[in-house]
């Protein structure tokens, strides 16, 4: 009774605003206490009779004592439930400490997370549980009521004395059980009404949960985020001050020690940011967020072993000890590049292209560099004249790490991706000091006798004079005219002019001048220019 009084006192503040509830609760406690007292008297009487007769309890008496004890315990639980709304017997006993395994320790750490999830679903689960309990109690009430009515309809005057006494005892026991079930029904209904009453204000539970989160875990998260951002920017400011004020540009680009410091800085910054978040959560005593932080850190540590080899490879590259080294040549996307600097971001540069490529360390791990043996970085330079495999003639206007743009006849633009252009078999007319212009010209077989001596000499003199008159005297480096082939219907002469590369833009003009001169000479000399012939022989 002292325990009940204490519990009632503890709950007085909660139900002070509900006098009707207080009255009902007190009445329930009084009734249950009275029934517990009667049950204990009944059990004590059975035991006392056996002791007075100096004998052991019979099997029937032991069964009665066990049933009465069970009823007493059930009544006590019902009484406690009516006062507290939940069983608190477990809190009255101290559980001694025991040794635990690491699996149990992990469960203890994650318990706040599970409790939080349970707390979110507590009300729906309690409502469902109370409804199930209420349904079970009502079914038991219905069964006892039906049994009592059937026993009451018995004609007791037809029973003997022993049967009448047994039926009366059984009826009295069922009446007690029915009263207890009715009391449980009242208590469960009251609890269910209290839970369902929380829905009187729409979203009141959700709003209260949001308020609780905002003032608890939400505030902790905000403080942790502010602290993490402050630590990050503080580290960035310190690194900027060190790298810009105390270290020269050459040291930043070439010093291996500086690269080690740079790589370590990023690792230390990440560690301090994570540590600051954990410290804030720990100081705020937020077990839920601490459990979540433990899960995240455990996942990071578990996955770290998968990337440790990558970190080692990046460290080797950073120390200029890996497969790619500074100032060497490397192929990336099918294009040669010079490794200008290896750092957190590696800089690749092609001297023939306008621009650079900046890559993270992870992107160059699979590459292999080699010392530079020649200065050929790209098949063209800006303003070079080229002939593409399909015969297109144009001038390079722009070439970058992404695109190459050519200006072709009529001022039109032709654009290729840089890697696709690099893969073409182009002819660069401007790359070296000279280029060649070749023209094949055919004459009739009537000139067969002079085709080796007179004809080449006449054509060469005429072409040479023509090119000089057109302003190519200094640029014409060599001129060759020779009989190259005796075809089915013509004698073919090869005209090959070697011209200074400054005249590359006039490649097609030179071809036209040579061909025009050959035709003019043929007209003056009366040489026949043949055409393909088909001869048909009749039997």
Secondary structure as UniProt FT lines:
FT   HELIX           2..10
FT   HELIX           12..15
FT   TURN            16..17
FT   HELIX           19..52
FT   TURN            53..54
FT   HELIX           59..84
FT   HELIX           89..92
FT   HELIX           102..120
FT   HELIX           122..152
FT   HELIX           156..158
FT   HELIX           161..196
FT   HELIX           197..200
FT   TURN            202..203
FT   HELIX           204..213
FT   HELIX           214..218
FT   HELIX           219..245
FT   HELIX           249..254
FT   HELIX           256..283
FT   TURN            284..285
FT   HELIX           287..318
FT   TURN            319..320
FT   TURN            326..327
FT   STRAND          329..332
FT   TURN            333..334
FT   STRAND          335..341
FT   STRAND          345..349
FT   TURN            351..352
FT   STRAND          356..360
FT   HELIX           361..364
FT   TURN            365..366
FT   STRAND          369..370
FT   TURN            382..383
FT   STRAND          385..387
FT   TURN            389..390
FT   STRAND          393..400
FT   STRAND          403..408
FT   HELIX           409..411
FT   STRAND          413..417
FT   HELIX           418..422
FT   STRAND          427..428
FT   STRAND          434..443
FT   HELIX           445..447
FT   TURN            448..453
FT   HELIX           454..469
FT   TURN            470..471
FT   TURN            473..475
FT   STRAND          476..486
FT   STRAND          491..500
FT   HELIX           501..506
FT   HELIX           507..525
//
